[in-house]
């Protein structure tokens, strides 16, 4: 009991064969080596686990289901390819679409016949022959060969007021009409006999005016400016200044006058006549090309001379005066002087007479040098030029 605790501890012996704990001293270098070895061992374990991944064993039923799914997937892809539009630019092979007429069973003659059958008949301004097929109180219907008949209002059936309408027009009556309005939604056009008559009248008076014809008209009225008359259904007007006696012009109503056409304009519907021009044209018709005339110089203009031909006047233009050169027209002729000249132009429509003295010269400028000799020998010299005018008349 007298021994100390320290000595007692020293005297305690471990039981069995257990060894006392030992302290290991590990350096830094050794620690790194150990860490590397641990990492390498972990990587090897991972690779080993991947390498020895267990294989899944499929039975026959699972394989059949997967094969069926693959086939369904292929069908879906094929269906998408069918639905997708063709893009020939993606293909490298040459592919051309070729169509022939036989593939469509196309008959060109039948196609053209169908077009003609459905082509609208009756353009505005067109003249068509037709037949009356129905008569109403306000107009009539004319078969013009279209899918629908043409309609003619009563006011378009003729000139003036038609009193015996149903007696004048009968079923089956053939007539020519003018289309004044194109077809409506029902395919029907509006036609007119009156418009056709007026068109033909304008064509007639235009031709008469061009030929310088004279006509007799009945005066049916007057106004402040002149007289009115009827010319083939057209309203004609005679200004007071174009009358031989314009003082008491009202007294001409109900009388006939011989007149010439002064202005004919179908677009503005203007028809002007003249009694004075009719007198002039009557004198012009008695003249001939190449004829030698004698007259008085009425006026000297910058472009030539006006010569009195006894109720009519002719123009001696400076270009037809002489073949020589002149400084002034007055050095050749003066106002009031009596001269001789050849008729080189007759325009009945305009009422104009053209004269020529250059053709009477034997040499260029002879009229300026010896005017008296040219005038004295004018008759003989005119005979030599007559053949030229005869040839000109034949060439027309």
LOKEDREN-150522 format. One record per residue (C-alpha): residue in three letters; x, y, z. Coordinates in steps of 0.5 Angstrom, whole numbers, plus 2048, in hexadecimal, padded with zeros to 3 digits. Layout:
<pts>
[pt "ALA"; [X; Y; Z]]
...
</pts>
This chain:
<pts>
[pt "UNK"; [800; 800; 800]]
[pt "UNK"; [806; 804; 801]]
[pt "UNK"; [808; 804; 7FA]]
[pt "UNK"; [806; 80A; 7F5]]
[pt "UNK"; [801; 80B; 7F0]]
[pt "UNK"; [806; 80C; 7EB]]
[pt "UNK"; [80A; 806; 7EC]]
[pt "UNK"; [804; 802; 7EC]]
[pt "UNK"; [802; 804; 7E5]]
[pt "UNK"; [809; 802; 7E3]]
[pt "UNK"; [808; 7FB; 7E6]]
[pt "UNK"; [802; 7FA; 7E2]]
[pt "UNK"; [803; 7F5; 7DC]]
[pt "UNK"; [7FE; 7F5; 7D6]]
[pt "UNK"; [7FA; 7EE; 7D5]]
[pt "UNK"; [7FB; 7EA; 7D0]]
[pt "UNK"; [800; 7EB; 7CA]]
[pt "UNK"; [7FD; 7F2; 7C8]]
[pt "UNK"; [802; 7F7; 7C5]]
[pt "UNK"; [803; 7FE; 7C7]]
[pt "UNK"; [800; 803; 7C2]]
[pt "UNK"; [806; 806; 7BE]]
[pt "UNK"; [806; 80D; 7BB]]
[pt "UNK"; [808; 80D; 7B4]]
[pt "UNK"; [80C; 813; 7B1]]
[pt "UNK"; [80A; 815; 7AA]]
[pt "UNK"; [80D; 81A; 7A6]]
[pt "UNK"; [80A; 81F; 7A1]]
[pt "UNK"; [80D; 81B; 79B]]
[pt "UNK"; [80A; 815; 79D]]
[pt "UNK"; [803; 818; 79E]]
[pt "UNK"; [803; 81A; 797]]
[pt "UNK"; [805; 813; 795]]
[pt "UNK"; [7FF; 810; 799]]
[pt "UNK"; [7FA; 815; 796]]
[pt "UNK"; [7FC; 813; 78F]]
[pt "UNK"; [7FB; 80C; 790]]
[pt "UNK"; [7F4; 80D; 793]]
[pt "UNK"; [7F2; 811; 78D]]
[pt "UNK"; [7F5; 80C; 788]]
[pt "UNK"; [7F2; 806; 78C]]
[pt "UNK"; [7EB; 80A; 78C]]
[pt "UNK"; [7EB; 80B; 784]]
[pt "UNK"; [7ED; 803; 783]]
[pt "UNK"; [7E7; 802; 787]]
[pt "UNK"; [7E3; 806; 783]]
[pt "UNK"; [7E5; 803; 77C]]
[pt "UNK"; [7E4; 7FC; 77F]]
[pt "UNK"; [7DD; 7FE; 781]]
[pt "UNK"; [7DC; 800; 77A]]
[pt "UNK"; [7DF; 7FA; 776]]
[pt "UNK"; [7DB; 7F6; 77A]]
[pt "UNK"; [7D5; 7F9; 779]]
[pt "UNK"; [7CF; 7F4; 77A]]
[pt "UNK"; [7CC; 7F2; 773]]
[pt "UNK"; [7C5; 7F2; 772]]
[pt "UNK"; [7C2; 7EC; 76F]]
[pt "UNK"; [7BC; 7ED; 76B]]
[pt "UNK"; [7B7; 7E8; 76A]]
[pt "UNK"; [7B3; 7E6; 764]]
[pt "UNK"; [7AD; 7EA; 765]]
[pt "UNK"; [7B1; 7F1; 767]]
[pt "UNK"; [7B4; 7F0; 760]]
[pt "UNK"; [7AE; 7EF; 75C]]
[pt "UNK"; [7AB; 7F6; 75F]]
[pt "UNK"; [7B1; 7F9; 75E]]
[pt "UNK"; [7B1; 7F7; 756]]
[pt "UNK"; [7AA; 7F9; 756]]
[pt "UNK"; [7AC; 800; 758]]
[pt "UNK"; [7B1; 801; 753]]
[pt "UNK"; [7AD; 7FF; 74D]]
[pt "UNK"; [7A7; 804; 750]]
[pt "UNK"; [7AD; 809; 750]]
[pt "UNK"; [7AF; 807; 749]]
[pt "UNK"; [7A8; 808; 747]]
[pt "UNK"; [7A7; 80F; 74A]]
[pt "UNK"; [7AD; 811; 746]]
[pt "UNK"; [7AB; 80F; 740]]
[pt "UNK"; [7A4; 812; 741]]
[pt "UNK"; [7A8; 819; 742]]
[pt "UNK"; [7AC; 818; 73C]]
[pt "UNK"; [7A5; 817; 738]]
[pt "UNK"; [7A2; 81D; 73B]]
[pt "UNK"; [7A8; 822; 73A]]
[pt "UNK"; [7A8; 825; 733]]
[pt "UNK"; [7AD; 823; 72E]]
[pt "UNK"; [7B3; 828; 72D]]
[pt "UNK"; [7B7; 826; 727]]
[pt "UNK"; [7BC; 82B; 729]]
[pt "UNK"; [7BF; 826; 72E]]
[pt "UNK"; [7BF; 820; 729]]
[pt "UNK"; [7C5; 820; 725]]
[pt "UNK"; [7C2; 81B; 71F]]
[pt "UNK"; [7BF; 81F; 719]]
[pt "UNK"; [7B7; 81F; 71A]]
[pt "UNK"; [7B3; 822; 715]]
[pt "UNK"; [7AB; 822; 715]]
[pt "UNK"; [7A9; 821; 70D]]
[pt "UNK"; [7A1; 822; 70C]]
[pt "UNK"; [79E; 821; 705]]
[pt "UNK"; [798; 823; 702]]
[pt "UNK"; [795; 81C; 702]]
[pt "UNK"; [796; 81B; 709]]
[pt "UNK"; [790; 820; 70A]]
[pt "UNK"; [78C; 81E; 704]]
[pt "UNK"; [78C; 825; 702]]
[pt "UNK"; [788; 827; 6FB]]
[pt "UNK"; [78B; 82E; 6F9]]
[pt "UNK"; [785; 82F; 6F4]]
[pt "UNK"; [780; 82D; 6F9]]
[pt "UNK"; [783; 832; 6FE]]
[pt "UNK"; [783; 838; 6F9]]
[pt "UNK"; [77C; 836; 6F7]]
[pt "UNK"; [77A; 837; 6FF]]
[pt "UNK"; [77E; 83D; 6FF]]
[pt "UNK"; [77A; 840; 6F9]]
[pt "UNK"; [774; 83E; 6FC]]
[pt "UNK"; [775; 841; 702]]
[pt "UNK"; [778; 848; 6FF]]
[pt "UNK"; [774; 84E; 701]]
[pt "UNK"; [770; 850; 6FB]]
[pt "UNK"; [76F; 858; 6FA]]
[pt "UNK"; [775; 85D; 6FC]]
[pt "UNK"; [773; 864; 6FC]]
[pt "UNK"; [773; 867; 6F5]]
[pt "UNK"; [772; 860; 6F1]]
[pt "UNK"; [76D; 860; 6EC]]
[pt "UNK"; [769; 859; 6EC]]
[pt "UNK"; [763; 856; 6E8]]
[pt "UNK"; [75D; 853; 6EC]]
[pt "UNK"; [756; 851; 6EC]]
[pt "UNK"; [750; 854; 6F0]]
[pt "UNK"; [74E; 84E; 6F5]]
[pt "UNK"; [74A; 852; 6FA]]
[pt "UNK"; [746; 859; 6FB]]
[pt "UNK"; [745; 85C; 701]]
[pt "UNK"; [741; 863; 702]]
[pt "UNK"; [748; 866; 704]]
[pt "UNK"; [74C; 863; 6FF]]
[pt "UNK"; [74E; 85D; 6FB]]
[pt "UNK"; [753; 857; 6FC]]
[pt "UNK"; [757; 855; 6F6]]
[pt "UNK"; [75B; 84E; 6F5]]
[pt "UNK"; [762; 850; 6F3]]
[pt "UNK"; [765; 849; 6F4]]
[pt "UNK"; [767; 849; 6FB]]
[pt "UNK"; [765; 846; 702]]
[pt "UNK"; [760; 84B; 703]]
[pt "UNK"; [75C; 850; 6FE]]
[pt "UNK"; [75E; 857; 6FD]]
[pt "UNK"; [759; 85C; 700]]
[pt "UNK"; [757; 862; 6FC]]
[pt "UNK"; [753; 868; 700]]
[pt "UNK"; [74E; 86B; 6FC]]
[pt "UNK"; [751; 872; 6FB]]
[pt "UNK"; [757; 86E; 6F8]]
[pt "UNK"; [753; 86B; 6F3]]
[pt "UNK"; [753; 871; 6EE]]
[pt "UNK"; [754; 878; 6EC]]
[pt "UNK"; [74E; 87C; 6EF]]
[pt "UNK"; [748; 87A; 6F3]]
[pt "UNK"; [745; 873; 6F1]]
[pt "UNK"; [73E; 873; 6F1]]
[pt "UNK"; [73C; 86D; 6EE]]
[pt "UNK"; [741; 869; 6F2]]
[pt "UNK"; [73E; 862; 6F2]]
[pt "UNK"; [73C; 862; 6EA]]
[pt "UNK"; [743; 865; 6E8]]
[pt "UNK"; [747; 85F; 6EC]]
[pt "UNK"; [744; 858; 6EB]]
[pt "UNK"; [747; 851; 6EE]]
[pt "UNK"; [74C; 84E; 6E9]]
[pt "UNK"; [74E; 855; 6E6]]
[pt "UNK"; [755; 855; 6E4]]
[pt "UNK"; [759; 85B; 6E6]]
[pt "UNK"; [760; 85E; 6E7]]
[pt "UNK"; [761; 861; 6EE]]
[pt "UNK"; [767; 865; 6F1]]
[pt "UNK"; [769; 863; 6F8]]
[pt "UNK"; [769; 869; 6FD]]
[pt "UNK"; [76A; 865; 703]]
[pt "UNK"; [76E; 85F; 705]]
[pt "UNK"; [76B; 859; 708]]
[pt "UNK"; [768; 859; 70F]]
[pt "UNK"; [769; 853; 714]]
[pt "UNK"; [764; 84F; 711]]
[pt "UNK"; [768; 850; 70A]]
[pt "UNK"; [763; 855; 707]]
[pt "UNK"; [765; 85B; 703]]
[pt "UNK"; [761; 861; 701]]
[pt "UNK"; [761; 862; 6FA]]
[pt "UNK"; [75E; 868; 6F5]]
[pt "UNK"; [75C; 869; 6EE]]
[pt "UNK"; [75C; 871; 6EF]]
[pt "UNK"; [763; 871; 6F1]]
[pt "UNK"; [765; 86D; 6EB]]
[pt "UNK"; [761; 871; 6E6]]
[pt "UNK"; [764; 878; 6E9]]
[pt "UNK"; [76B; 874; 6E8]]
[pt "UNK"; [76A; 873; 6E1]]
[pt "UNK"; [767; 87A; 6E0]]
[pt "UNK"; [76E; 87D; 6E3]]
[pt "UNK"; [772; 878; 6DE]]
[pt "UNK"; [76E; 87A; 6D8]]
[pt "UNK"; [76E; 882; 6D9]]
[pt "UNK"; [776; 881; 6DB]]
[pt "UNK"; [777; 87E; 6D4]]
[pt "UNK"; [772; 883; 6D1]]
[pt "UNK"; [776; 889; 6D4]]
[pt "UNK"; [77D; 886; 6D2]]
[pt "UNK"; [77A; 885; 6CA]]
[pt "UNK"; [778; 88D; 6CB]]
[pt "UNK"; [771; 88B; 6C9]]
[pt "UNK"; [76B; 88F; 6CA]]
[pt "UNK"; [764; 88E; 6CD]]
[pt "UNK"; [75D; 891; 6CE]]
[pt "UNK"; [75B; 891; 6D5]]
[pt "UNK"; [754; 894; 6D7]]
[pt "UNK"; [754; 899; 6DD]]
[pt "UNK"; [750; 897; 6E3]]
[pt "UNK"; [752; 89C; 6E8]]
[pt "UNK"; [756; 8A2; 6EA]]
[pt "UNK"; [75A; 8A5; 6F0]]
[pt "UNK"; [75E; 8AC; 6F1]]
[pt "UNK"; [764; 8A9; 6ED]]
[pt "UNK"; [761; 8A6; 6E7]]
[pt "UNK"; [75D; 8A1; 6E4]]
[pt "UNK"; [75C; 899; 6E6]]
[pt "UNK"; [75A; 893; 6E1]]
[pt "UNK"; [75A; 88C; 6E1]]
[pt "UNK"; [75F; 888; 6DD]]
[pt "UNK"; [75E; 880; 6DD]]
[pt "UNK"; [75B; 881; 6E4]]
[pt "UNK"; [761; 885; 6E7]]
[pt "UNK"; [760; 88C; 6E9]]
[pt "UNK"; [763; 891; 6E4]]
[pt "UNK"; [765; 898; 6E6]]
[pt "UNK"; [766; 89E; 6E1]]
[pt "UNK"; [769; 8A4; 6E4]]
[pt "UNK"; [766; 8AB; 6E1]]
[pt "UNK"; [76D; 8AD; 6DF]]
[pt "UNK"; [76D; 8A7; 6DA]]
[pt "UNK"; [766; 8A9; 6D7]]
[pt "UNK"; [766; 8AD; 6D0]]
[pt "UNK"; [761; 8B2; 6D4]]
[pt "UNK"; [762; 8B2; 6DB]]
[pt "UNK"; [75D; 8B8; 6DD]]
[pt "UNK"; [756; 8B4; 6DC]]
[pt "UNK"; [759; 8AD; 6DE]]
[pt "UNK"; [752; 8AC; 6E2]]
[pt "UNK"; [74E; 8AC; 6DB]]
[pt "UNK"; [752; 8A5; 6D9]]
[pt "UNK"; [74E; 8A1; 6DE]]
[pt "UNK"; [74A; 89C; 6DA]]
[pt "UNK"; [74F; 89D; 6D3]]
[pt "UNK"; [754; 899; 6D0]]
[pt "UNK"; [75B; 89B; 6CF]]
[pt "UNK"; [761; 898; 6CC]]
[pt "UNK"; [767; 898; 6D1]]
[pt "UNK"; [76E; 895; 6D1]]
[pt "UNK"; [771; 892; 6D7]]
[pt "UNK"; [776; 897; 6DB]]
[pt "UNK"; [777; 892; 6E1]]
[pt "UNK"; [776; 88B; 6E3]]
[pt "UNK"; [778; 888; 6EA]]
[pt "UNK"; [774; 882; 6EC]]
[pt "UNK"; [778; 882; 6F3]]
[pt "UNK"; [775; 889; 6F5]]
[pt "UNK"; [76F; 888; 6F0]]
[pt "UNK"; [770; 88E; 6ED]]
[pt "UNK"; [76D; 88F; 6E6]]
[pt "UNK"; [76E; 896; 6E3]]
[pt "UNK"; [76C; 898; 6DC]]
[pt "UNK"; [76D; 89E; 6D7]]
[pt "UNK"; [769; 8A1; 6D2]]
[pt "UNK"; [76F; 8A5; 6CF]]
[pt "UNK"; [773; 89F; 6CF]]
[pt "UNK"; [76E; 89C; 6CB]]
[pt "UNK"; [76F; 8A1; 6C6]]
[pt "UNK"; [776; 8A1; 6C6]]
[pt "UNK"; [776; 899; 6C5]]
[pt "UNK"; [771; 89A; 6BF]]
[pt "UNK"; [777; 89F; 6BC]]
[pt "UNK"; [77C; 89A; 6BD]]
[pt "UNK"; [779; 894; 6BA]]
[pt "UNK"; [779; 898; 6B4]]
[pt "UNK"; [781; 898; 6B4]]
[pt "UNK"; [786; 893; 6B2]]
[pt "UNK"; [78D; 892; 6B4]]
[pt "UNK"; [792; 896; 6AF]]
[pt "UNK"; [78D; 89B; 6AD]]
[pt "UNK"; [78F; 8A2; 6AC]]
[pt "UNK"; [78C; 8A7; 6AF]]
[pt "UNK"; [78C; 8AF; 6AF]]
[pt "UNK"; [78A; 8B3; 6B6]]
[pt "UNK"; [78C; 8B9; 6BA]]
[pt "UNK"; [791; 8B9; 6C0]]
[pt "UNK"; [78C; 8BA; 6C6]]
[pt "UNK"; [792; 8BA; 6CB]]
[pt "UNK"; [799; 8B9; 6CC]]
[pt "UNK"; [79B; 8B5; 6D2]]
[pt "UNK"; [7A2; 8B3; 6D5]]
[pt "UNK"; [7A1; 8AC; 6D2]]
[pt "UNK"; [79E; 8AE; 6CB]]
[pt "UNK"; [798; 8B1; 6C7]]
[pt "UNK"; [790; 8B0; 6C8]]
[pt "UNK"; [78D; 8B0; 6C1]]
[pt "UNK"; [786; 8B2; 6BF]]
[pt "UNK"; [783; 8AD; 6BB]]
[pt "UNK"; [77C; 8B0; 6BA]]
[pt "UNK"; [778; 8AE; 6C0]]
[pt "UNK"; [77E; 8A9; 6C3]]
[pt "UNK"; [785; 8AB; 6C5]]
[pt "UNK"; [78C; 8A7; 6C3]]
[pt "UNK"; [792; 8A7; 6C7]]
[pt "UNK"; [799; 8A8; 6C3]]
[pt "UNK"; [79E; 8A5; 6C8]]
[pt "UNK"; [7A5; 8A8; 6C8]]
[pt "UNK"; [7A8; 8A1; 6C7]]
[pt "UNK"; [7A4; 8A1; 6C0]]
[pt "UNK"; [7A5; 8A8; 6BE]]
[pt "UNK"; [7AC; 8A7; 6BA]]
[pt "UNK"; [7B2; 8A2; 6BA]]
[pt "UNK"; [7B6; 8A8; 6BB]]
[pt "UNK"; [7B8; 8AC; 6C2]]
[pt "UNK"; [7B4; 8B2; 6C4]]
[pt "UNK"; [7B6; 8B7; 6C9]]
[pt "UNK"; [7AE; 8BA; 6CA]]
[pt "UNK"; [7A8; 8B7; 6C7]]
[pt "UNK"; [7A6; 8BE; 6C5]]
[pt "UNK"; [7AB; 8BE; 6C0]]
[pt "UNK"; [7A7; 8B9; 6BC]]
[pt "UNK"; [7A0; 8BB; 6BD]]
[pt "UNK"; [79C; 8C1; 6C0]]
[pt "UNK"; [795; 8C1; 6C3]]
[pt "UNK"; [790; 8C3; 6BE]]
[pt "UNK"; [794; 8C0; 6B8]]
[pt "UNK"; [791; 8BB; 6B3]]
[pt "UNK"; [795; 8B5; 6B2]]
[pt "UNK"; [795; 8AE; 6AF]]
[pt "UNK"; [796; 8A7; 6B3]]
[pt "UNK"; [795; 8A0; 6B2]]
[pt "UNK"; [791; 89C; 6B7]]
[pt "UNK"; [795; 897; 6BB]]
[pt "UNK"; [790; 895; 6C0]]
[pt "UNK"; [789; 894; 6C1]]
[pt "UNK"; [787; 892; 6C8]]
[pt "UNK"; [77F; 891; 6C8]]
[pt "UNK"; [77F; 890; 6D0]]
[pt "UNK"; [782; 896; 6D2]]
[pt "UNK"; [780; 89A; 6CC]]
[pt "UNK"; [787; 89C; 6CA]]
[pt "UNK"; [78A; 89D; 6C4]]
[pt "UNK"; [792; 89D; 6C3]]
[pt "UNK"; [795; 8A1; 6BD]]
[pt "UNK"; [79C; 8A1; 6BA]]
[pt "UNK"; [7A0; 8A6; 6B5]]
[pt "UNK"; [7A7; 8A2; 6B6]]
[pt "UNK"; [7A5; 89D; 6B1]]
[pt "UNK"; [7A4; 8A3; 6AC]]
[pt "UNK"; [7AB; 8A4; 6AC]]
[pt "UNK"; [7B0; 8A2; 6A6]]
[pt "UNK"; [7B6; 8A3; 6AB]]
[pt "UNK"; [7B7; 8A4; 6B2]]
[pt "UNK"; [7B5; 8AB; 6B4]]
[pt "UNK"; [7B2; 8AD; 6AE]]
[pt "UNK"; [7AC; 8B0; 6B1]]
[pt "UNK"; [7B0; 8B5; 6B5]]
[pt "UNK"; [7B4; 8B7; 6AF]]
[pt "UNK"; [7AF; 8B7; 6A9]]
[pt "UNK"; [7A8; 8B7; 6AD]]
[pt "UNK"; [7A4; 8BA; 6A7]]
[pt "UNK"; [7A7; 8B5; 6A2]]
[pt "UNK"; [7A5; 8AF; 6A7]]
[pt "UNK"; [79E; 8B2; 6A7]]
[pt "UNK"; [79D; 8B3; 6A0]]
[pt "UNK"; [79F; 8AC; 69E]]
[pt "UNK"; [79C; 8A9; 6A4]]
[pt "UNK"; [796; 8A5; 69F]]
[pt "UNK"; [79B; 8A2; 69B]]
[pt "UNK"; [7A0; 8A0; 6A1]]
[pt "UNK"; [79A; 89D; 6A5]]
[pt "UNK"; [799; 898; 69F]]
[pt "UNK"; [7A0; 895; 6A0]]
[pt "UNK"; [79E; 894; 6A8]]
[pt "UNK"; [797; 891; 6A7]]
[pt "UNK"; [79A; 88A; 6A6]]
[pt "UNK"; [79E; 88A; 6AD]]
[pt "UNK"; [797; 88C; 6B0]]
[pt "UNK"; [793; 886; 6AC]]
[pt "UNK"; [799; 881; 6AF]]
[pt "UNK"; [798; 884; 6B6]]
[pt "UNK"; [790; 883; 6B5]]
[pt "UNK"; [791; 87B; 6B3]]
[pt "UNK"; [796; 87A; 6B9]]
[pt "UNK"; [791; 87B; 6BE]]
</pts>
